Amino acid sequence: MENRNGQTGRKALFFLSGVCALLLTLSLVNGAKARAYRAALVETENAALSQLCAQLDTIETALQKGSYATSAPMRRSLHDTLQSAAAGAKLSLSLLTTDDAEAAPLYRFLSQVGDFTGALSRQSQTGEPLTEQQKQSLRGLLTYAAALSSSLAEIRRGLDDDTVRFDRLLTALPQPDGPQGFDSALRDAADSLTSYPALTYAGKYADARQQSAAKALEETDEISIQAAKSRAAKYLSCEEKELVRESDEDSALGLYCFSRGGKTVGLTKRGGLLCYLTNPNYAGKSEISPDAAIKAAQHFLVDTGYQHMKDAGYSTYDGVCTIRFVPREKGVTYYADEIKVSVALDTASVVAADARGYLTHHTARPLPEKKVTLETAVGNLADELDLLDYKTAVILLDDGTEALCHELHCRDKQGQEVLVYADTQEEKEADLRLLFTADDGTLAK
């Protein structure tokens, strides 16, 4: 009898142990699932915050350009940009907070941006200029957008240093000493913003490249692999036998590709022109100035067969100076035909180059006769702008076509520098760019 009771007890013990083990396993599995869900949620929220910040930056830039736009086509373009960015910002905002009341001022602002600029766009179709009150309202929206961007930047910094965190569960609990929840931080940002009304010149154009054809290679012949190998060894400063042949790039450009010790180079099969050069090594302490780096880059371009290239701005980062070059021929600058060259500021050696813009777009262009004179273009500038300098330029438009423009370098009353690209065929702005210059380079937005 005692033996039977002992066996029963052991069975019960084994059963209970199994149940505990099962419960522990389920707990661990559920905990892992919860952690995975939380990680995915945080990743989504971080992506949404990044998108919101980018969209607000677009809104701020477009609103500022709106102060300088005088033609109906440019105002319509800016209105379309603002409507798209505002809609995207609303979607990002909806992913960041569960309390619409807290974000109400932000939603109102985003709606107002589209409504107000839409009204200005419709008004411009009649040729009616902005009134002083409308200009003041536009400046008010711009001030709010700038302050909102600054507040969100603070929130992002808080997320980085753990003083703000995305946690919908934690925000419901008292946290006198811990990090505040994102909803709370967003409300603080909105509460502080209650007053609003009822690198490089060529950067944009290079980014709009059309990869349909390589115009610079149309009249060139294909070179042999041996000729390409000889040039690659020169660019990588090594013997031919040290080169490793990589897979050819089968694109509109068509490239022979080689590498040596982490460095890579791509040469066009037609013409044998340098397309790209990369070097993963880090630069050391800066020993030369950006001006010296520009000169080194210019010598490199001449040695690689690229003539008539003028520097159009630079930026420095981690000891490397990246210069953007564009051709200037017979008094005309061609911004789409860009080449980027990066120079290490410790050794003055070229560590990277990218000539895809030049190879894709460069060709002999028959330029149209200017129907709009420089004097007329300057006379059409917004009252807020004073002319500093001017030149003639061909720019690449968003639809892939090009426009011959008067490039008018201006400054407004607050010191903001602006590039106005006045179309030479019609009295309108083909583009507007805000210019920012600092010790580490030049940026245009």
N, C-alpha and C positions, 0 to 999 in steps of 0.2 A: 504493500500500500504506500509506504513512504517512498519507495523507488519510483512508483507511478506518479506520485505528486511531484517528485523531483524532476522527472521527465517533462511533466506538464509545465512546471515553472521555467525549465530551460527553454521549452518551445515558446512560451509567452515572452521570455526575455529576447529570444531570437527574433520573434515577430515585432516586438517593440523596437528593437535595434534596427530592423529593416525599415519600419515605418519612419523612424528618426532619420535614417540615412536617405530615404526617399524624400522626406520633407526638406532635409538639408540640400539635397541635389536640386529640388525644385526651387528652393530659395536662391541658390547660387545661379541657376539658369535664369530665373526671373530678374535677379539682380544684374546679371550680365546683359539681359535684354533691356533693362531700364537704363543701364549705363550707355548701351549702344544707341538707344533712342535719344537719350539726352545729348550725346555727342553729335548725333545727326542734326538735332534741333539747334544746337549751338552753331554748328557749321552753316546751317541755313540762315540763321539770324546774322551771323557775321557777314555772310555774302550779301544779305539784304541791306545791312548797314553800309557796306562798301558801295553798293549800287546807289543807295540814297545819297551818300556823300558825293559820288560822281555826278549824279543827276542835278544836285543842287549847285555844284560847280558849273555845270553847263548852263543852268538857269541864271546864275550870277553873271557869267560871261556874256550871255545873250542879252540880258537886260542892260548891261553897260554898253554893248554895241548899239542897242536901240537908241541910246542918247545921241549917237553920231550918225545914224542912218537917215538919209534924206529922200531916198527913192522908194517908190512903191514895191518894186521887186525885192529889195533888200528887207524891207519891213515885213513882207509876206514870208520871206525865208526865215527870218528871226522868229516870227509868230509860230511857224510850223515847228521850229526847233523847240521853242518854249512849251508848246502844247504837248509834244512828244515827251519831253523831259519831265513835265509836271505830271503826266499820266503815269510814267514809270516811277516817279517819286512817291505817288500815292500808293501804288502797288507795293513798293518796298516798305513804306510806312505801315501798311496793313499787316505785314509779316513781322513787324517789330513790337507791336503793342496790342494788347487785348482790350484796352480801354479807349474807345473812340473819343470819349469826352476829353481825355487828357491831351489827345493829339488834335483836337478840333481847331485850334488856331493855325496849326500847320496845314491841315486840309483846306481851311478857308484861304490861306495864302496861296496855295498851289492852284486852287480854282480861280482866284482873282488874277493870277499871272496870265492864265490863258484868256480869260474874259477881257481884261484890260488891253492886252497887246493885240487881241483880235479886233477890238474896236479901233485901235490905232491903225492896224493894217487896212481895214475897210475905209477909214478916213483918208489914207494916203492915196487910194485909187482915184480920188477926186482932185488930187494935187494940193490938198489943203495941208499946210504945215502944222507942226505941233504947237499948241498954245503953251504959254508959260506955266499954266496950272497943270497941264498934262506932263510937261517936263518935270515939274516938281513931284508929281505922283510917281513918275517913272523912277526918279531918284529915291523916293521913299521905298518903293519895292526893292530897289537895288540895295539900299541900306539894310533892309530886313533880311534879304537873301544872304548878304555878307555876314551879318550877325548870326543867322541860323547856321551857316556853314561853320563858323567859328565855334559855336556851341556843340555841334556834332563832333567836331574835331576833338574837343575836350572830352566828350563821352568816349570816343575811340581810345584816347590816351588812358582814360579810366579803366577801360576793358583790358588794356595791355598791362597796367600795373595792379589789376585786381581790386580797384576801389569801386568799380561798377561791374556787374555781371548779369548775363542773360539767365534769369531763373524765375520762371513764373510761380513756382512753388514757394521759393524763399521770399518773394515779395509780399506774400500773405502773412509772414511771420514777423514779429518785432525783431529788429536788428539794430539796436542802438550803437553797437560798436563795429559791426561788420559792414561789408560792402552794400551799397544801395542797389535796388533792382533797376533794370533798364527802364521800366515804365515810369518809375519815380524820377529818374534822371531826365527822361524825355519831357515829363511834365515840368520839371524845373527849367528846362531849356525853353519850352513854350511860354511859361509864365514870365520869363525875363524878356520876352520879345512880343510885346502887346501893342506896339504902336506902328501900324502900317496903314497906308491910304486905302478909302472905300473905292627851245631852244633852239627857237631858231626861226628866222624869216621863212625858211623853206620847209619846215617840218610838216605842215599840213599837206602840201602838194606832193611830197615824197610818199606820204601814207596813202594817197589816192591813186597809186600806180595801177595802170591797167596792164595785165600780163598777157594780152592778146598777141603781141608780136614784139620782136626785138628790133626796133627801127635802126639802131646804131650798127647793126650787123648785116643789113640787107644787101650791101654791095661788097661784102667780104667773102673770101674763100676759106674753106676748111683747112686747118693745119694738121700736121701729123701728130701722132701721140709722142713721138720723140721730140719734136719741136716744143710741144706743150710741157714735156718733162723738163727740158732744159730751162724754160722760163720759170717753171714752178720751183726748181732748185735755186734759182737766183732770188726769187721772192722769199723763200724760206731760209736763205743763207746757209745752204748745205750742198753736199755733193749729190749728184743724180742717184748714185747707188744707195743713198740713205733714204730715198723717198719710198713711200708705200702708196701704191695706186689704189684709190678708193673707187666705189661704184660711180659711174658717170651719172650726172644729173640730167634726166630726160624731161626737159621743160622747154618753154619757148626760147630760152637762152641756149640750152644745150651745152653742158660743161664737162670738161675733164677735171677730175678731182684727185688731189694728192694730199698726203699728210706726212709729218715727220715729228715725232716726239710730242704729240698733242696739238701741234700747229697744223692748220689745214689751209688749203688754197684751192680756189676754183677758177678755171680759165675757160673762156668761150671756145668751143670747137671751131666756130667761124671767126677768123680774125685773131684768135689767141689773146684776147684782151683779159686783163684781170677782172674778175667778177667779185670775188670776196677773198678775204684773208682773215684768219682768226688765230688768236694766241691766248690760251687759258691762264698764262702766268700772271700773277699779281704784280703791280708796280710797287716800288719802294718809296722812300722819301722823295718828295718833289725837289728837283734841283734846277729846273728850267722854268721859264715863264710861259704863259699861254701864247704870247707873241712868237717865242722861239719854237713852240710846238707847231704853230701855224706855218712857219717857214719850213720846218722839217717835212710837214705834210705836203706842202706845195712842191718841194723837190721830189718827193716820192711820186706824186701824180705825174710830173714831167717824165720821170724815169720809166713809168709804166705806160706812157703813151697818151696821157690825157692832157690836152692843151686848153688854154683860154679859161681856166677854172679860177674863180674868185671866191674867197671865203665869205660866207653868209651867216656867221654866228658860230659860237662854240659853247660847250658845257664841260665842266670838269667834275669828276667823281672818282674817289679812291685812287688818286694819283694818276689818272688817265684823262687826257684832254681830247674830246671828240669834236672835230671840226666839220662843218657842212660846207661843201663847195658846190657852186653852180656856175655854168658857163655864162660869160658875158661877151657878146659878139656884136660889133657895130652899134654899141650903145644900148643893147637890149639884154636884159637878164632873163634866163630861162630857168624858172624854179623847179620844174618837173624833172630836169636833167641833173639830179643831185647825186653827189658822191660823198659818203661819210668816211673820214679817216681818223683813227684813234692813235694818239701818240703817248707813250709812257713819259711822264714828267721827271723820271729819275735818269733814264738813259737816252731820251730823245729819239727812241726807236719806234717805228710804226708797229703797233701790235694788232691792229684790226683795220679792215677797209670793206666797204660795201658800195659797189657801183651799179646795182640793179636798176636804180632810177634812171641813171644816165643811159645804160644799155637798152632799156625799154623805150625811152622817149626821144633820145637825141637824134635829130635829123635836120636837114635843111628845110626850114619852114618859109613858105611864101607869106609874108606878113601883109595884112590888109592896110589900106590907107587910113590914117586916123581921121575919123569924122568929127570927134569931139576934141577940141583943142585943150591944151594944158590950162589955159586961162579959164576956160569954161568949167573944167573939172574942179579947179581951185575955187571958183565962184560958187560951186554947188556944195562946198563943204558946210557942215553944221556950224552954226555961230560959235559953238563952244570950242572949236578947234582952230589952232594956229599952225600954219605950215612951217616945217623945219627944213625939209629937203624933198626932192622928188627925183624919180628916174622912170624909165620905161621898162616894163616887165611883161613876160608871158607867164600866166598862171594856169594851173590845172584846176578845172571846176569839178564839182561833185559828180557830174554826169559823165566825166571822162573827156570832155571836150576842153579846148584851151581858149583863153581870152587874152588879147593884147590890151594892156592896162597902163594907165598913169599910176605909178606907185607913189602915194603922197604920204610922207612921214610927218605926222602931226603931233601936237601936244595940247591937252585940254587945260582948263583953268586950274585944275587941281594937280597938274603935273603928270597925269597919265599919258603915256605915249601910245599913239595909235597909227596903224598902217591902213590907209584907205586905198583900195584898188578900184580906181574909177575906170569903167569900161570906155574904150576909145571909139566904140561903134554906137553906143547909146548913152544917154545921160542917166546913168545909174551906177551904183556900187556893185562891182562883181564880187567883192569880198571885203570884210573888215577884220582886222586882227589887233588884239591888245598886245602891246610890247612891254616886256619886263626885262630889265637889265640888272644884273648883280655881279658880284665878284667872281662867281663860279660860272658865269655865262649869260646867254641871251635866250629868252623864251618868248614865243608868240602864241597866243590862244585865240 
